[in-house]
């Protein structure tokens, strides 16, 4: 829900900026600027995309996984979509995703934000869960001293069900 709210507010702010600039400089210059940023985005995506594809092919030929090239490709697609959308804020963010130096800076920023978010979620999960129970994300795979315990429902009756062992071949 917060992500949807963020995108809605970003889109609204983008249109407010677009209309404000359009009222200051006029309709035709605004349309020309929007078209120019769209074509610039297409050019940069094409140039950076082919270079990224060539690097990915080289790494695959060497037997390596082209993970950084895949992330770069995703950033190029996202940046291109933002630059094709009408609006100056989306164009600025799209340009950050398309330019190589800015893309690395944006990746570092997102990594820091993700680490902070992950630390907050981990802290909330560990403080909310009792320490003697199996973590919520363990699911049906139980390890350690909990592996021998039998799971039961809220009435104390054992839970029954089928399972597939990873060692058994599929039928």
Secondary structure in CASP SS format (residue, H / E / C, confidence):
PFRMAT SS
TARGET T0000
AUTHOR 0000-0000-0000
METHOD secondary structure of the structure
MODEL  1
X C 1.00
X H 1.00
X H 1.00
X H 1.00
X H 1.00
X H 1.00
X H 1.00
X H 1.00
X H 1.00
X H 1.00
X H 1.00
X H 1.00
X H 1.00
X H 1.00
X H 1.00
X H 1.00
X H 1.00
X H 1.00
X H 1.00
X H 1.00
X H 1.00
X H 1.00
X H 1.00
X H 1.00
X H 1.00
X C 1.00
X H 1.00
X H 1.00
X H 1.00
X H 1.00
X H 1.00
X H 1.00
X H 1.00
X H 1.00
X H 1.00
X H 1.00
X H 1.00
X H 1.00
X H 1.00
X H 1.00
X H 1.00
X H 1.00
X H 1.00
X H 1.00
X H 1.00
X H 1.00
X H 1.00
X H 1.00
X H 1.00
X H 1.00
X H 1.00
X H 1.00
X H 1.00
X H 1.00
X H 1.00
X H 1.00
X H 1.00
X H 1.00
X H 1.00
X H 1.00
X H 1.00
X C 1.00
X C 1.00
X C 1.00
X C 1.00
X C 1.00
X H 1.00
X H 1.00
X H 1.00
X H 1.00
X H 1.00
X H 1.00
X H 1.00
X H 1.00
X H 1.00
X H 1.00
X H 1.00
X H 1.00
X H 1.00
X H 1.00
X H 1.00
X H 1.00
X H 1.00
X H 1.00
X C 1.00
X C 1.00
X C 1.00
X H 1.00
X H 1.00
X H 1.00
X H 1.00
X H 1.00
X H 1.00
X H 1.00
X H 1.00
X H 1.00
X H 1.00
X H 1.00
X C 1.00
X H 1.00
X H 1.00
X H 1.00
X H 1.00
X H 1.00
X H 1.00
X H 1.00
X H 1.00
X H 1.00
X H 1.00
X H 1.00
X H 1.00
X H 1.00
X H 1.00
X H 1.00
X H 1.00
X H 1.00
X H 1.00
X H 1.00
X H 1.00
X H 1.00
X H 1.00
X H 1.00
X H 1.00
X H 1.00
X H 1.00
X H 1.00
X H 1.00
X H 1.00
X C 1.00
X C 1.00
X C 1.00
X C 1.00
X C 1.00
X C 1.00
X C 1.00
X H 1.00
X H 1.00
X H 1.00
X C 1.00
X C 1.00
X C 1.00
X C 1.00
X C 1.00
X H 1.00
X H 1.00
X H 1.00
X C 1.00
X C 1.00
X C 1.00
X C 1.00
X C 1.00
X E 1.00
X C 1.00
X C 1.00
X C 1.00
X C 1.00
X C 1.00
X E 1.00
X C 1.00
X C 1.00
X C 1.00
X C 1.00
X C 1.00
X C 1.00
X C 1.00
X C 1.00
X C 1.00
X C 1.00
X C 1.00
X C 1.00
X C 1.00
END
